[in-house]
Amino acid sequence: MLAILAAIVFGFALLLDFMNTDLGAPDLFSTSTLMLIGFLLLSLYLAGVGSGPRGGGGGRWYRGRRPGRG
């Protein structure tokens, strides 16, 4: 979830940079501030904070018999 939010923030920062605007608040919505917020969200995601994949292994977890195993 945090990685998706980081992608949205990066996309918004890129859009503001392309439009060359600061939305009337130069200190609040500057490109560098949004990039720092995006990097923060991305680093939190990579550190394991937030709702990410759970469990040690990947793949599917089955309870009881696995389907298709005779």
N, C-alpha and C positions, 0 to 999 in steps of 0.2 A: 504494500500500500504506500509506503514511504517513497519507493522508487517511482511509482506512478505520479505522486505529488511532485517529486523532484522534476520529472519530465514535463509536467504542466508548468511549473515555475520557469524552467529553462525555455520552454516554448513561448511563454508570455514575455520573458526578458528579450528573446530574439525578435519577437514581434514589435516590442517597443523600440528596439534598436533599429529595425528596418524602417519604422515609421518616423524615427528621429524625434520622439516625443517623450515627455516625462509625466504626462497626465496632470499637469498643473502643480505637482508636488515634487520638486527636484530632489529633495533629500529622502523622500519616502519611496519613490518608485524609480530610482536610478537603476541602470543596467547592472552596475557592480553590486548593488545591494541585493537584487533579485538573484544574481549569480551566487552570491554567498549563501542565501537562503537555500537555493537548490543544492549547493555542495553540502550544506549541513544536513539536509534531508537524505541525500545520497549516502553520506557517511554514516548516518544513523541506521539506514537500511543495511549497509554492509557490515555494521557492527552487530546486527542481529536484533535491534530494537524494533518493536512494532509487530504487526501480524504478518509473519512470513511463513514459509513452510515449516511444519513441525515434525519432529521425529528425527531419528538418526539416519535412517536409510532412505531412500526415495521410493518411488513406485507406489503400488497400492497396498493397503493393509487389509487383510482378510481375517475374519473371525470364524473359527471352526475350520471346516474343510474348504479348500480352495476349489472354485468351480473348474470343471473340465479335468479333474484329476481322478477319474474313475472311481 
